[in-house]
Amino acid sequence: MGIQNKILSGIEYGFSRLKSQMRKGINYDHYEEFVLSAKNKIVGNIPDDLKKIIICNNPQSKKEAIITAQDAYTEAAVELSAIEKFQKQAIKRFTPNIENALTLLEHNAAKDNLYFTDKIYTEKLAELTLKAEQKMLDNLRTIIPDIGNIKITHIGLGSYSNAFRCEIFNTNGEKIIKDKVIKTFHEDLDFGPELFKQMNHVLSKFKSKKIEQYSIKQGRIIPRDKIEEQKFALKMIAGLNPQTPEALTYTKTLHGKYAEANAAEYIRHMSGHRLKEKEGLLLPDMVNLNEHAYSVMPYVEKQEETIFRQPFNFKRIGLEHTDANSNNMVSGVLIDIGGLYRVIDKNILGKLMQSEGYKYTTALKEAAQSSIVGNKTGTKILKQIYNAKPSERRELMETIRTEANKSKNELYKRDVLAALEEIERKKLVPIKRIFIS
């Protein structure tokens, strides 16, 4: 008996691929249900530059060769995902002493959460990356004859994932494709809270003056104001981490493997074109949501000189991003799309928060209801108005409203009028008003 279809909150479960569901909206409450019921749990595909080489080398067996390449990434990711267990062990070994407090501050100042590294952890990391390299090499050699070597390096740790740089070389030592990032997702959402809890525990044991004096003595000077700043920030973050079941459920709609796969496919679809570095945002080429979840995306080189890029305009498709900060950006390019949600109506949120019995996360979800997100007609109207000159937007909106009211297509009229109402109510587009003297 095949998978049975099931309808829940407007989402159909029991289907072949996830792509169509991921394009219908974002911030679903029931990711696990519809992802686990899908036959194919991969969103996207292997990077285009690798795909071209594979097709060139395997013209008579393209599909099989591409699956082999997917398997190469998957087997590598299985090995790499095991690092989470050893990170948790190393964090527990990071005891609260003055040297560790200074080490933590030095790493945090550099936006690096790997403050807890020790010999045991370093050895395990080297062992796992070596296994991952070999697994990937064994698979790719069957479809690309001149593969010579693969190098995988751990480059970052976040609250929801680990990131690894992957370099692929031919037998002459030349790179055959641009470097990629393999991101392995943590098994659950408790890693981040536990990480910040331990950081706060270590720092809170020592007064800022004592840490400052020790830093001077060691020749690794950190001013007291910087120490105070980081201690306060960590205390706030440790206290803000979600604890209630409701808060954890809401967090899952914004962060983690399912939310990131959903956001990537939705943005790719609604943007209408392949996004490049110059647009200030890079999306994963592929997200695999099977047992050991991971994604593959382009690697962004860090530039020595300061680069200004116009931030990607999420509001252009009715969205906002809560985590577009320096930790999630490289050379002006946003590389992490966790924390994406529909634009919130601040007036509605304020009214709900004043109402008796409303919880914050419930109020947020209601204030973020949208007629545009997930609606191609509404998104098209929003983008059309954004593309117009600011001085012409008001007139354009009135023209669109007039034409919609004349339309005999009631569904189209409904979508257009709802989009225009939301654009004005949420102030999604800066509109220059015409003043008559």
C-alpha positions as CSV (number, residue, x, y, z in Angstrom):
1,M,0.0,0.0,0.0
2,G,1.5,3.4,-1.0
3,I,1.8,6.5,1.0
4,Q,-1.6,7.9,1.8
5,N,-2.3,11.6,1.2
6,K,-3.2,13.7,4.2
7,I,-4.3,17.3,4.4
8,L,-3.2,19.3,7.4
9,S,-3.2,23.1,7.7
10,G,-3.6,23.4,3.9
11,I,-0.5,21.2,3.2
12,E,-0.9,17.9,1.3
13,Y,1.2,15.0,2.6
14,G,2.2,11.9,0.8
15,F,3.9,13.0,-2.4
16,S,7.0,12.4,-4.5
17,R,9.1,15.6,-4.2
18,L,9.3,18.5,-1.8
19,K,10.0,21.3,-4.3
20,S,6.3,22.2,-4.9
21,Q,5.4,22.3,-1.2
22,M,8.5,24.4,-0.4
23,R,7.4,27.0,-3.0
24,K,3.9,27.5,-1.5
25,G,5.0,29.4,1.6
26,I,7.3,29.5,4.5
27,N,7.3,29.0,8.3
28,Y,5.3,25.8,8.4
29,D,4.3,24.4,11.7
30,H,4.4,20.8,10.5
31,Y,7.7,20.4,8.6
32,E,8.5,16.9,10.0
33,E,5.1,15.5,8.9
34,F,5.3,16.5,5.3
35,V,9.0,16.0,4.9
36,L,9.0,12.5,6.3
37,S,6.1,11.5,4.1
38,A,7.9,12.6,0.9
39,K,9.5,9.9,-1.3
40,N,12.4,12.2,-2.3
41,K,13.8,14.3,0.5
42,I,16.3,16.2,-1.5
43,V,15.6,19.9,-2.4
44,G,17.7,21.2,-5.3
45,N,20.6,19.3,-6.9
46,I,24.4,19.1,-7.0
47,P,26.2,22.3,-8.0
48,D,26.0,23.2,-11.7
49,D,29.8,23.3,-12.3
50,L,30.1,19.8,-10.9
51,K,27.1,18.6,-12.9
52,K,28.6,19.8,-16.2
53,I,31.8,17.8,-15.6
54,I,29.8,14.7,-14.6
55,I,27.5,14.9,-17.7
56,C,30.6,15.4,-19.9
57,N,32.2,12.3,-18.5
58,N,29.1,10.2,-18.4
59,P,27.0,11.1,-21.5
60,Q,25.2,7.7,-21.6
61,S,24.4,7.5,-17.9
62,K,23.8,11.1,-16.7
63,K,21.1,10.3,-14.2
64,E,23.0,7.5,-12.5
65,A,26.2,9.6,-12.4
66,I,24.4,12.5,-10.8
67,I,22.9,10.2,-8.1
68,T,26.5,8.9,-7.5
69,A,27.6,12.5,-6.9
70,Q,24.7,13.1,-4.5
71,D,25.8,9.9,-2.7
72,A,29.3,11.3,-2.5
73,Y,28.2,14.3,-0.6
74,T,25.8,12.3,1.5
75,E,28.5,9.8,2.6
76,A,30.8,12.6,3.4
77,A,28.1,14.4,5.4
78,V,27.4,11.3,7.4
79,E,31.0,11.2,8.6
80,L,31.1,15.0,9.2
81,S,27.8,15.1,11.2
82,A,29.4,13.0,13.9
83,I,31.5,16.0,15.0
84,E,28.5,17.3,16.9
85,K,28.8,14.6,19.5
86,F,32.5,15.4,20.1
87,Q,31.8,19.1,20.2
88,K,29.3,18.5,23.0
89,Q,31.8,16.4,24.9
90,A,34.5,19.1,24.5
91,I,32.2,21.8,25.7
92,K,31.6,19.9,28.9
93,R,35.3,19.6,29.4
94,F,35.8,23.3,29.1
95,T,35.9,24.1,32.8
96,P,35.4,27.6,34.3
97,N,39.0,28.8,35.0
98,I,40.6,32.1,34.3
99,E,42.6,30.9,31.2
100,N,39.4,29.5,29.6
101,A,37.6,32.7,30.3
102,L,40.2,34.7,28.5
103,T,40.3,32.1,25.6
104,L,36.5,32.4,25.3
105,L,36.7,36.1,25.1
106,E,39.4,36.0,22.4
107,H,37.4,33.6,20.3
108,N,34.1,35.4,20.7
109,A,35.7,38.7,19.7
110,A,36.7,37.0,16.5
111,K,33.1,35.7,16.0
112,D,34.4,32.1,16.5
113,N,32.5,29.8,18.8
114,L,35.3,27.2,18.7
115,Y,36.6,28.3,22.1
116,F,36.4,24.8,23.6
117,T,38.8,23.0,21.3
118,D,41.2,20.6,22.9
119,K,43.5,17.8,21.9
120,I,40.9,15.1,22.0
121,Y,38.5,17.2,19.9
122,T,41.1,18.2,17.4
123,E,42.1,14.5,16.9
124,K,38.5,13.4,16.4
125,L,37.9,16.3,13.9
126,A,41.0,15.3,11.9
127,E,39.8,11.6,11.9
128,L,36.3,12.5,10.7
129,T,37.3,14.9,7.9
130,L,39.8,12.3,6.6
131,K,37.1,9.7,6.5
132,A,34.7,12.1,4.8
133,E,37.4,13.0,2.2
134,Q,38.0,9.3,1.4
135,K,34.2,8.5,1.1
136,M,33.7,11.4,-1.3
137,L,36.8,10.5,-3.3
138,D,35.8,6.8,-3.7
139,N,32.4,7.8,-5.1
140,L,33.6,10.6,-7.5
141,R,36.4,8.5,-8.9
142,T,33.8,6.2,-10.4
143,I,32.3,9.0,-12.5
144,I,35.2,11.5,-12.9
145,P,38.4,9.6,-13.9
146,D,40.9,12.4,-13.3
147,I,39.9,13.1,-9.7
148,G,43.1,13.4,-7.7
149,N,42.3,14.6,-4.2
150,I,39.7,16.1,-1.9
151,K,40.3,18.4,1.0
152,I,37.6,19.1,3.7
153,T,38.2,21.8,6.3
154,H,36.0,22.8,9.3
155,I,35.3,26.5,8.9
156,G,32.5,27.3,11.3
157,L,30.1,26.3,14.0
158,G,26.7,27.8,14.5
159,S,23.7,27.2,16.7
160,Y,22.1,25.0,14.1
161,S,24.9,23.6,12.0
162,N,28.6,23.0,11.3
163,A,30.2,24.3,8.1
164,F,33.0,22.6,6.1
165,R,35.0,23.9,3.1
166,C,35.3,21.3,0.3
167,E,38.0,21.6,-2.3
168,I,38.2,19.1,-5.2
169,F,41.4,18.7,-7.2
170,N,42.4,16.7,-10.4
171,T,45.4,14.5,-10.7
172,N,47.5,17.6,-11.6
173,G,46.6,19.3,-8.3
174,E,44.2,21.8,-10.0
175,K,40.8,22.6,-8.7
176,I,38.1,21.2,-11.1
177,I,35.2,23.3,-9.6
178,K,34.8,26.3,-7.4
179,D,35.0,25.5,-3.6
180,K,31.8,24.5,-1.9
181,V,30.5,24.5,1.7
182,I,29.0,21.4,3.1
183,K,26.8,22.3,6.1
184,T,25.7,19.5,8.4
185,F,22.7,20.3,10.6
186,H,22.6,19.6,14.3
187,E,20.3,16.7,15.2
188,D,18.1,19.0,17.4
189,L,17.8,22.6,18.4
190,D,19.3,22.3,21.9
191,F,22.9,22.7,20.7
192,G,22.9,26.5,20.5
193,P,21.3,27.1,23.9
194,E,23.7,24.6,25.5
195,L,26.6,26.3,23.9
196,F,25.7,29.8,25.1
197,K,24.8,28.4,28.5
198,Q,28.3,27.0,28.9
199,M,29.9,30.3,27.7
200,N,27.9,32.3,30.2
201,H,28.8,29.8,33.0
202,V,32.5,30.2,32.3
203,L,32.6,34.0,32.1
204,S,30.2,34.6,35.0
205,K,32.7,32.9,37.4
206,F,35.2,35.8,37.2
207,K,34.9,39.6,37.7
208,S,35.8,41.7,34.6
209,K,38.6,43.4,36.5
210,K,40.3,40.0,37.3
211,I,40.0,38.9,33.6
212,E,41.5,42.2,32.4
213,Q,44.4,41.9,34.8
214,Y,45.1,38.3,33.7
215,S,44.9,39.4,30.0
216,I,47.5,42.1,30.6
217,K,49.8,39.7,32.4
218,Q,49.5,37.2,29.5
219,G,50.1,39.9,26.9
220,R,46.7,39.2,25.3
221,I,45.1,42.4,26.4
222,I,41.3,42.8,26.4
223,P,39.9,46.1,27.8
224,R,37.4,45.8,30.6
225,D,34.7,47.5,28.7
226,K,35.0,44.9,26.0
227,I,34.8,42.1,28.6
228,E,31.7,43.7,30.2
229,E,30.1,44.0,26.8
230,Q,30.6,40.4,25.9
231,K,29.5,39.2,29.4
232,F,26.3,41.2,29.1
233,A,25.6,39.9,25.6
234,L,26.1,36.3,26.6
235,K,24.0,36.7,29.7
236,M,21.2,38.1,27.5
237,I,21.5,35.4,24.8
238,A,21.6,32.6,27.4
239,G,18.4,34.0,29.0
240,L,16.6,34.5,25.7
241,N,16.9,31.0,24.4
242,P,13.5,29.3,24.0
243,Q,12.5,27.1,26.9
244,T,8.7,26.5,26.5
245,P,7.3,23.9,24.1
246,E,5.5,26.8,22.3
247,A,8.7,28.8,21.8
248,L,10.6,25.7,20.6
249,T,7.9,24.9,18.1
250,Y,8.0,28.5,16.8
251,T,11.8,28.4,16.6
252,K,11.6,25.3,14.3
253,T,9.5,27.3,11.8
254,L,12.4,29.8,11.5
255,H,15.6,27.8,12.0
256,G,17.2,24.4,11.3
257,K,17.3,22.1,8.3
258,Y,13.6,22.2,7.3
259,A,13.2,25.9,7.6
260,E,16.4,26.6,5.6
261,A,15.5,24.2,2.9
262,N,12.1,25.8,2.7
263,A,13.4,29.4,2.6
264,A,16.0,28.6,0.0
265,E,13.5,27.0,-2.4
266,Y,10.9,29.7,-1.8
267,I,13.3,32.6,-2.4
268,R,14.8,30.9,-5.5
269,H,11.3,30.4,-7.0
270,M,9.8,33.8,-6.1
271,S,13.0,35.8,-7.2
272,G,12.5,34.3,-10.6
273,H,16.3,34.0,-11.4
274,R,19.5,32.4,-10.0
275,L,21.0,34.7,-7.3
276,K,24.6,35.7,-7.5
277,E,27.1,37.0,-5.0
278,K,26.7,40.6,-6.2
279,E,23.0,40.5,-5.1
280,G,24.1,40.0,-1.5
281,L,22.7,36.5,-1.0
282,L,23.7,33.0,-1.8
283,L,21.4,30.0,-1.6
284,P,22.3,26.3,-1.2
285,D,22.4,24.3,-4.4
286,M,21.1,21.3,-2.6
287,V,19.6,20.4,0.8
288,N,19.3,16.8,1.8
289,L,16.7,16.2,4.5
290,N,17.3,12.5,5.1
291,E,18.6,11.1,8.4
292,H,21.9,13.0,8.3
293,A,20.7,16.4,7.0
294,Y,23.1,18.6,5.1
295,S,23.3,21.3,2.4
296,V,25.8,22.2,-0.3
297,M,26.4,25.8,-1.4
298,P,29.1,28.0,-2.9
299,Y,32.0,29.0,-0.8
300,V,32.5,32.8,-0.5
301,E,36.1,34.0,-0.3
302,K,36.9,36.5,2.4
303,Q,38.1,39.8,0.9
304,E,40.9,41.8,2.5
305,E,39.4,45.1,1.4
306,T,36.1,46.3,2.6
307,I,33.3,45.5,0.1
308,F,29.9,47.2,0.1
309,R,27.1,45.2,-1.4
310,Q,23.5,46.3,-1.3
311,P,21.8,43.9,1.1
312,F,19.4,41.5,-0.5
313,N,15.9,43.1,-0.4
314,F,13.7,40.4,1.3
315,K,10.8,42.9,1.6
316,R,10.6,42.8,-2.2
317,I,9.0,39.3,-1.8
318,G,7.2,40.1,1.4
319,L,9.8,38.7,3.8
320,E,12.1,39.8,6.6
321,H,15.3,38.3,8.0
322,T,16.1,38.3,11.7
323,D,19.7,37.0,11.4
324,A,21.3,39.3,8.7
325,N,24.2,40.1,10.9
326,S,28.0,39.9,10.5
327,N,28.2,36.4,11.9
328,N,26.1,35.2,8.9
329,M,27.8,37.3,6.3
330,V,31.1,37.0,4.3
331,S,32.4,39.9,2.3
332,G,28.9,41.5,2.2
333,V,27.1,38.3,1.2
334,L,24.5,36.7,3.4
335,I,25.2,33.0,3.6
336,D,22.7,31.8,6.2
337,I,18.9,32.1,5.6
338,G,17.8,30.7,8.9
339,G,15.5,33.2,10.7
340,L,13.4,34.2,7.7
341,Y,9.7,35.1,8.2
342,R,6.8,37.0,6.7
343,V,6.8,40.8,7.4
344,I,5.1,41.5,10.7
345,D,2.3,44.0,11.0
346,K,3.6,45.9,14.0
347,N,0.2,47.5,14.7
348,I,-1.5,44.1,14.9
349,L,1.4,42.7,17.0
350,G,1.1,45.7,19.5
351,K,-2.7,45.2,19.9
352,L,-2.4,41.4,20.4
353,M,0.4,41.8,23.0
354,Q,-1.9,44.1,25.0
355,S,-4.7,41.5,24.8
356,E,-5.1,39.3,27.8
357,G,-4.0,35.7,27.3
358,Y,-1.9,36.2,24.2
359,K,1.5,34.6,24.2
360,Y,4.3,36.4,22.3
361,T,5.0,33.6,19.8
362,T,1.2,33.3,19.0
363,A,1.0,37.0,18.5
364,L,4.0,37.0,16.2
365,K,2.5,34.3,14.0
366,E,-0.8,36.1,13.7
367,A,0.8,39.5,13.0
368,A,2.8,37.8,10.2
369,Q,-0.2,36.5,8.3
370,S,0.2,37.4,4.7
371,S,-1.8,37.4,1.4
372,I,1.4,37.9,-0.6
373,V,3.8,35.2,0.7
374,G,3.0,32.0,-1.1
375,N,0.8,33.8,-3.7
376,K,2.5,34.3,-7.1
377,T,0.1,37.1,-8.2
378,G,0.6,39.0,-5.0
379,T,4.3,38.6,-5.1
380,K,4.3,39.8,-8.8
381,I,2.4,42.9,-7.8
382,L,4.8,43.7,-5.0
383,K,7.9,43.3,-7.2
384,Q,6.3,45.4,-9.9
385,I,5.7,48.3,-7.5
386,Y,9.2,47.9,-6.1
387,N,10.7,48.2,-9.6
388,A,8.9,51.4,-10.3
389,K,10.4,54.8,-9.5
390,P,9.4,56.0,-5.9
391,S,7.7,59.0,-7.4
392,E,5.5,56.8,-9.6
393,R,4.6,54.1,-7.1
394,R,1.4,55.7,-5.7
395,E,0.0,56.3,-9.2
396,L,0.9,52.7,-10.3
397,M,-0.9,51.2,-7.3
398,E,-4.0,53.1,-8.1
399,T,-3.8,52.0,-11.7
400,I,-3.4,48.4,-10.7
401,R,-6.3,48.7,-8.2
402,T,-8.6,50.2,-10.9
403,E,-7.7,47.5,-13.4
404,A,-8.3,44.7,-10.8
405,N,-11.7,46.1,-9.9
406,K,-12.7,45.9,-13.6
407,S,-11.5,42.3,-13.9
408,K,-14.1,39.6,-14.3
409,N,-11.7,37.1,-12.8
410,E,-12.8,37.2,-9.2
411,L,-9.8,35.1,-7.9
412,Y,-7.3,37.5,-9.6
413,K,-9.2,40.5,-8.3
414,R,-9.1,39.1,-4.8
415,D,-5.4,38.4,-4.9
416,V,-4.5,41.8,-6.3
417,L,-6.6,43.8,-3.9
418,A,-5.4,41.8,-0.9
419,A,-1.7,42.4,-2.0
420,L,-2.3,46.2,-2.4
421,E,-3.9,46.4,1.0
422,E,-1.0,44.5,2.6
423,I,1.6,46.6,0.9
424,E,0.1,49.8,2.3
425,R,-0.8,48.3,5.8
426,K,2.7,46.8,6.4
427,K,4.5,49.6,4.5
428,L,6.3,47.1,2.4
429,V,7.3,49.7,-0.2
430,P,8.4,53.3,0.4
431,I,5.8,55.3,-1.4
432,K,6.2,59.0,-2.2
433,R,2.9,60.8,-1.5
434,I,1.7,63.6,-3.7
435,F,0.9,66.8,-1.8
436,I,-1.5,69.3,-3.3
437,S,-1.0,72.9,-2.1
